[in-house]
C-alpha cells in the first residue's frame, strides 16, 4: 500500500518550514512544481473572465477499478537520465533514486491517462517538457512547455507553431530564459533540448 500527497505552498511558506521538512527527510520525497504566467496568459485569462468564457471543463478521468501494471522499457527509462542528473542537483536530491521513480511514475501516469498500459517515447517527451516547472528558480510557464514540446527546430518554426498562443517577443523571451537556464542550446540554426538527443 502506498500514498501520494500533493500539497500547495507559497515559496514564502516553504522557506519558513524548509528546515523542519529537511529534518524529517520530507523534502527528499518531494517533486516541487513551480509555475508562472506570461503577460499574454494573464491578459487572456482576464479577457475570458470579462466575456464569461472562463468556464472550466470538467475532465472525467477513467480510473481503472483495479490496479493496472503500466510497463516502461529500459530504453525509455534511459531517456530520463539527463533530467535526473539535472534535477538531482537543482532539487538537492543527492542520489536521485526517488526522483527517477517519480519521473517514471509520471510517464506511466501519462500513458494510463491516454488509455495505454505501455509507456511510449511521446509519454517521456511530455514529462520532460514539464522540467521547467520543477526547475526553481526558473518557474515554468505554458509557453516554455510548448517550446520544449516542439524541439528540435528553428526559431522561426517555434514562433510559427506558437503563434496562436504567444507573440514573437514572448516566444523569444522564453527561448532566452530556457537557454540561460541551460535547458536548451543552439546547434547551427536549430534549438535543441539537453533533455533529449
C-alpha positions as CSV (number, residue, x, y, z in Angstrom):
1,X,0.0,0.0,0.0
2,X,1.3,3.5,-0.8
3,X,0.1,7.1,-0.8
4,X,0.9,10.1,-2.9
5,X,0.3,13.5,-1.4
6,X,0.0,16.8,-3.2
7,X,0.3,20.0,-1.3
8,X,0.4,23.6,-2.4
9,X,2.7,26.0,-0.6
10,X,3.8,29.5,-1.5
11,X,7.6,29.9,-1.8
12,X,7.5,32.0,1.4
13,X,5.7,29.2,3.4
14,X,8.1,26.6,2.1
15,X,11.1,28.7,3.1
16,X,9.6,29.1,6.6
17,X,9.2,25.3,7.1
18,X,12.1,24.0,4.9
19,X,14.5,23.3,7.9
20,X,11.8,21.3,9.7
21,X,11.0,19.3,6.5
22,X,14.6,18.6,5.9
23,X,14.9,17.2,9.4
24,X,12.0,14.8,8.7
25,X,13.6,13.9,5.3
26,X,10.3,15.1,3.8
27,X,12.0,17.2,1.1
28,X,13.8,14.2,-0.2
29,X,10.5,12.7,-1.2
30,X,9.1,15.8,-3.0
31,X,8.9,16.9,-6.5
32,X,8.3,20.7,-6.3
33,X,6.2,22.3,-9.1
34,X,6.9,26.0,-9.7
35,X,4.7,27.8,-12.2
36,X,4.2,31.3,-13.6
37,X,2.1,33.1,-16.2
38,X,3.3,35.1,-19.2
39,X,1.8,38.6,-19.6
40,X,-0.2,37.3,-22.5
41,X,-1.6,34.4,-20.4
42,X,-2.7,36.9,-17.7
43,X,-4.4,39.2,-20.3
44,X,-6.1,36.2,-21.9
45,X,-7.4,35.0,-18.6
46,X,-8.8,38.4,-17.7
47,X,-10.5,38.7,-21.1
48,X,-12.0,35.3,-20.8
49,X,-13.4,36.2,-17.4
50,X,-14.8,39.5,-18.7
51,X,-16.6,37.8,-21.5
52,X,-17.6,34.8,-19.4
53,X,-15.6,32.4,-21.4
54,X,-13.7,31.2,-18.3
55,X,-15.7,28.1,-17.7
56,X,-13.5,25.2,-16.7
57,X,-14.2,21.9,-18.5
58,X,-14.6,19.0,-16.1
59,X,-12.4,16.2,-17.1
60,X,-13.6,12.8,-16.1
61,X,-10.6,10.6,-15.5
62,X,-11.3,6.9,-16.4
63,X,-9.6,5.3,-13.4
64,X,-9.3,1.6,-13.5
65,X,-11.3,-0.3,-10.9
66,X,-8.3,-2.5,-10.1
67,X,-4.6,-1.8,-10.1
68,X,-3.1,-1.8,-13.6
69,X,0.5,-2.5,-14.4
70,X,2.0,0.0,-16.8
71,X,5.3,-1.0,-18.3
72,X,8.2,1.1,-19.3
73,X,11.2,-0.2,-21.3
74,X,14.7,0.4,-20.1
75,X,15.4,2.3,-23.3
76,X,12.7,4.8,-22.5
77,X,13.7,5.0,-18.8
78,X,17.2,5.8,-20.0
79,X,15.8,8.9,-21.8
80,X,15.2,10.3,-18.3
81,X,18.9,10.2,-17.4
82,X,19.7,13.9,-18.3
83,X,16.6,15.1,-16.4
84,X,17.5,13.0,-13.3
85,X,21.1,14.3,-13.4
86,X,20.0,17.9,-13.8
87,X,17.1,17.9,-11.3
88,X,19.2,16.0,-8.7
89,X,21.5,19.0,-8.4
90,X,18.7,21.6,-8.5
91,X,16.4,19.8,-6.0
92,X,19.3,18.6,-3.8
93,X,18.2,15.0,-4.3
94,X,21.7,13.7,-3.8
95,X,21.3,10.2,-5.2
96,X,18.2,10.7,-7.3
97,X,16.6,7.3,-6.7
98,X,13.2,8.8,-5.7
99,X,13.4,11.4,-8.4
100,X,13.9,8.8,-11.0
101,X,11.0,6.8,-9.7
102,X,8.8,9.9,-9.6
103,X,9.6,10.8,-13.2
104,X,9.0,7.2,-14.4
105,X,5.7,7.3,-12.5
106,X,4.7,10.5,-14.3
107,X,5.5,8.8,-17.6
108,X,3.4,5.8,-16.7
109,X,0.5,8.1,-15.5
110,X,0.6,9.9,-18.8
111,X,0.4,6.6,-20.7
112,X,-2.5,5.4,-18.5
113,X,-4.3,8.8,-19.0
114,X,-4.1,8.1,-22.7
115,X,-5.6,4.6,-22.3
116,X,-2.3,2.7,-22.7
117,X,-0.5,0.3,-20.4
118,X,2.9,0.8,-22.0
119,X,4.9,4.0,-21.9
120,X,5.9,5.4,-25.3
121,X,8.5,7.9,-26.4
122,X,5.8,10.6,-26.5
123,X,5.0,10.0,-22.8
124,X,8.6,10.6,-21.9
125,X,8.8,13.7,-24.0
126,X,5.6,15.0,-22.5
127,X,7.1,14.6,-18.9
128,X,10.4,16.1,-20.0
129,X,8.6,19.1,-21.4
130,X,7.5,19.9,-17.8
131,X,11.1,20.1,-16.5
132,X,11.0,24.0,-16.3
133,X,8.1,23.6,-13.7
134,X,10.4,21.5,-11.5
135,X,13.4,23.8,-12.0
136,X,13.3,26.5,-9.4
137,X,14.0,29.5,-9.7
138,X,13.1,29.3,-13.4
139,X,9.3,28.9,-12.7
140,X,7.9,27.2,-15.8
141,X,5.0,28.5,-17.8
142,X,2.9,27.2,-20.7
143,X,5.0,29.0,-23.3
144,X,8.1,27.2,-22.1
145,X,6.3,23.9,-22.1
146,X,5.0,24.4,-25.6
147,X,8.6,25.4,-26.8
148,X,10.1,22.2,-25.4
149,X,7.4,20.1,-27.0
150,X,8.3,21.2,-30.5
151,X,12.1,20.9,-30.2
152,X,14.4,20.3,-32.1
153,X,13.5,23.1,-34.5
154,X,14.5,26.5,-35.7
155,X,13.4,29.8,-34.0
156,X,11.0,30.8,-36.8
157,X,9.3,27.4,-36.7
158,X,8.8,27.8,-32.9
159,X,7.3,31.2,-33.4
160,X,5.0,29.9,-36.1
161,X,4.0,26.8,-34.1
162,X,3.1,29.0,-31.1
163,X,1.6,32.0,-33.0
164,X,-2.0,31.1,-31.9
165,X,-0.9,31.5,-28.3
166,X,2.0,33.9,-28.0
167,X,3.6,36.9,-29.7
168,X,7.0,36.6,-31.3
169,X,8.6,38.7,-28.5
170,X,7.2,36.4,-25.8
171,X,8.4,33.3,-27.6
172,X,11.9,34.8,-28.0
173,X,11.9,35.9,-24.3
174,X,11.1,32.3,-23.2
175,X,13.7,30.8,-25.6
176,X,16.2,33.1,-23.9
177,X,15.2,32.1,-20.4
178,X,15.3,28.4,-21.3
179,X,18.8,28.9,-22.9
180,X,20.1,30.9,-19.8
181,X,18.8,28.1,-17.5
182,X,20.8,25.6,-19.6
183,X,17.8,23.6,-20.7
184,X,18.2,24.3,-24.4
185,X,21.1,25.1,-26.7
186,X,21.5,26.1,-30.4
187,X,23.2,23.7,-32.8
188,X,23.6,25.7,-36.0
189,X,20.2,27.2,-36.6
190,X,18.3,24.6,-34.7
191,X,17.3,24.8,-31.0
192,X,17.7,21.5,-29.1
193,X,17.0,20.4,-25.6
194,X,19.6,18.9,-23.3
195,X,16.8,16.6,-22.1
196,X,16.7,14.5,-25.3
197,X,19.0,13.9,-28.1
